Amino acid sequence: MVHRPHTVAFDVVETLISLEPLRARFVEIGLHASTLERWFDRMLRDGMALTLAGDYEPFPAVGKAALRVIGGGRLSDEDVAHVMDGFATLPAQPDAEQAMRVLTEAGIGVVCLSNGARESTEAFLERSGLDRFVDQVISVADVRMWKPPRAVYDHALSRIGRPAEEVALVAVHAFDCHGAHAAGLTTGWAGRLERHYAEIFTRADVLGDDLVDVAKALTALSAR
């Protein structure tokens, strides 16, 4: 049985950050608007592939490399920079603030666990005003692995200072929930991105249409 968590760790990119404004930048450098999804999926794949091979490259490096591949090797340095620079302006997802408010008003702590760098994540939180809800930012760069290996979640638990059964991971990616579950965390999946929870992954403990649904379900769990 899962219980109401002491702390909730949010995934960041796509869960809290909206990539949608980058779509126009892809068009501006001559790529189709749908390339956004292809690029992000490839970036995640390449980051995981490096981890499986025992290597690591940070989020910006993997993002740039994936963009050049998706662009067929035809993109200039300026084109790549135009897309990647857009990260500094990306807004929060519409459901992020309310979800964090639900949790904090219920006395549940909030942290972020990101494949991105701590500095860029903190800049996003400050820009969007979400920093007032977040106790700390934890980056995979600390362990030089992209999610979802267990070591990433174990590191997050050590930073939070709580056992796995007192921490929940919330994401819009089923693979992230799967990894967190394997490490013993409670998991919450919001379906607004993937729509369907892939059967190959361990089902999340809590599922909802968006982050607010997931936050409310987590607060409704019985206390330990």
C-alpha angles and dihedrals in degrees: 000000000000121000137204107288126238090213135020120209113204124206107229119206110071091353095067103000122064113221092189096102089061089067092079090051091056089054091047091059092049102265127124117263091242089062089085093076093042091051097049093046090051092048091054091047093050093047090051091045091055089050092051089051091052094252135109139206124176124252098262094050093049091045093053093047092049091049092054091051093048088049091056093243091292100107121107125225087255092054092051092046091050091059098039093046087061090074090075090064103041117128132221122267112263093246097047101087096045092047092052091046091053091053099044093045087054090054095254117138121233129213134164126235111192143176084215129081120282092235096053091044092051089049090053092049092050093045093050096041092241092117090087089069099042123087097191145346120234120194130199086226087081090068097026094234133111117230138297106046114111092242090069093057093041088055090050091051091051091051092047092046095223134110118255094255090062096052131072128198116213121195145144090229118084092205090061092051089048092054094046091049090053088056091053100257125137109248136213124190125195112204101206093104108034098023091197124062105224112240092221090071127071106263115255118249091234127029129185142161092249142358093276092057090049093047092050091048092051093050089049093059116107117265118253 
